[in-house]
């Protein structure tokens, strides 16, 4: 009887051990960084979104441009997430987009809100992956 109990216990232990779900973790890809991470480090001395003025008019300009860009469903996620920096009514566009067409579309939206002479386009077309 002891041998039977021991065999059953061993079999149950093995069954539980082999049927337990294994923990799978995603391996971090250390070689891939955000498209504009390197650019952000290089631009420490240039205008950044954190340096944007908090005046009501600058925030309103930024909000209107962002709303126009996000409403355009033909644009990629990259284009939807470009940096829009407004200081004293002057808008700077930064970040990666997928195509020249997207670059032009974001610039057009900014110019429509802020005026042609008040927009600096520093958007870059990201290389295809």
C-alpha positions as CSV (number, residue, x, y, z in Angstrom):
1,X,0.0,0.0,0.0
2,X,2.9,2.4,0.8
3,X,4.4,1.7,-2.6
4,X,1.2,2.4,-4.4
5,X,0.7,5.7,-2.4
6,X,4.3,6.7,-3.1
7,X,3.9,6.0,-6.8
8,X,0.7,7.9,-7.0
9,X,2.2,10.9,-5.1
10,X,5.2,10.9,-7.4
11,X,3.0,10.7,-10.5
12,X,0.8,13.5,-9.3
13,X,3.8,15.7,-8.4
14,X,5.3,15.1,-11.9
15,X,2.0,15.8,-13.6
16,X,1.6,19.1,-11.7
17,X,5.2,20.1,-12.4
18,X,5.0,19.4,-16.1
19,X,1.5,21.0,-16.5
20,X,2.3,24.2,-14.7
21,X,2.4,27.2,-17.1
22,X,5.8,28.5,-17.8
23,X,6.6,32.1,-17.4
24,X,7.4,33.8,-20.7
25,X,9.0,37.2,-20.6
26,X,9.5,39.5,-23.6
27,X,13.1,40.0,-24.3
28,X,14.0,43.7,-24.5
29,X,15.5,44.7,-27.7
30,X,18.5,46.8,-26.6
31,X,19.5,47.7,-30.1
32,X,16.3,49.4,-31.1
33,X,15.6,52.9,-29.7
34,X,12.8,55.3,-30.4
35,X,13.1,57.0,-33.8
36,X,14.0,60.4,-32.3
37,X,15.8,59.4,-29.1
38,X,19.2,60.2,-30.6
39,X,17.8,63.5,-32.0
40,X,16.4,64.5,-28.6
41,X,19.9,64.1,-27.0
42,X,21.5,66.2,-29.8
43,X,18.8,69.0,-29.4
44,X,19.4,69.8,-25.7
45,X,20.3,73.4,-26.6
46,X,17.4,73.9,-29.0
47,X,13.7,74.5,-28.3
48,X,11.9,71.6,-26.7
49,X,8.3,71.1,-25.8
50,X,9.1,71.7,-22.1
51,X,10.3,75.2,-23.0
52,X,7.0,76.1,-24.6
53,X,5.4,79.3,-23.2
54,X,2.4,78.8,-21.1
55,X,0.5,81.8,-22.4
56,X,-3.1,81.2,-23.3
57,X,-2.6,82.1,-27.0
58,X,0.4,79.8,-27.4
59,X,-1.4,76.9,-25.8
60,X,-4.4,77.6,-28.0
61,X,-2.3,77.6,-31.2
62,X,-0.7,74.3,-30.2
63,X,-4.1,72.8,-29.3
64,X,-5.6,73.8,-32.7
65,X,-2.7,72.4,-34.7
66,X,-2.7,69.1,-32.7
67,X,-6.4,68.7,-33.2
68,X,-6.1,69.2,-37.0
69,X,-3.2,66.8,-37.2
70,X,-4.9,64.1,-35.1
71,X,-8.2,64.5,-37.0
72,X,-6.4,63.7,-40.3
73,X,-6.7,59.9,-40.3
74,X,-4.6,59.5,-43.4
75,X,-1.5,60.4,-41.3
76,X,0.5,57.8,-39.5
77,X,1.0,57.5,-35.7
78,X,4.4,59.1,-36.1
79,X,2.8,62.2,-37.7
80,X,0.1,62.3,-35.1
81,X,2.8,62.4,-32.4
82,X,5.2,65.1,-33.8
83,X,6.3,67.8,-31.4
84,X,4.5,71.1,-31.8
85,X,6.3,73.9,-29.9
86,X,4.8,77.4,-29.8
87,X,6.6,80.4,-28.3
88,X,5.3,83.9,-28.8
89,X,3.1,82.8,-31.7
90,X,6.0,81.1,-33.5
91,X,5.5,77.4,-34.1
92,X,8.3,74.8,-34.5
93,X,7.5,71.3,-35.7
94,X,9.9,68.5,-34.8
95,X,10.1,64.7,-35.0
96,X,9.9,61.9,-37.4
97,X,7.1,61.3,-40.0
98,X,6.8,58.5,-42.5
99,X,6.7,60.4,-45.8
100,X,7.2,63.8,-47.4
101,X,3.5,63.9,-47.9
102,X,3.0,63.7,-44.1
103,X,5.6,66.3,-43.5
104,X,3.7,68.7,-45.8
105,X,0.3,67.8,-44.3
106,X,1.5,68.7,-40.8
107,X,3.2,71.8,-42.0
108,X,0.0,72.9,-43.8
109,X,-2.1,72.4,-40.7
110,X,0.4,74.5,-38.6
111,X,0.5,77.3,-41.3
112,X,-3.3,77.3,-41.4
113,X,-3.5,78.1,-37.7
114,X,-0.3,80.1,-37.0
115,X,0.3,81.7,-40.4
116,X,2.8,80.9,-43.1
117,X,5.6,83.0,-41.7
118,X,5.2,81.7,-38.2
119,X,6.1,78.0,-38.8
120,X,9.5,76.4,-38.8
121,X,9.4,72.9,-40.1
122,X,12.1,70.6,-38.6
123,X,10.2,67.4,-39.3
124,X,12.3,64.6,-40.8
125,X,11.2,61.6,-42.9
126,X,12.2,58.5,-40.9
127,X,14.0,55.8,-42.9
128,X,11.8,52.8,-43.7
129,X,12.4,49.8,-41.4
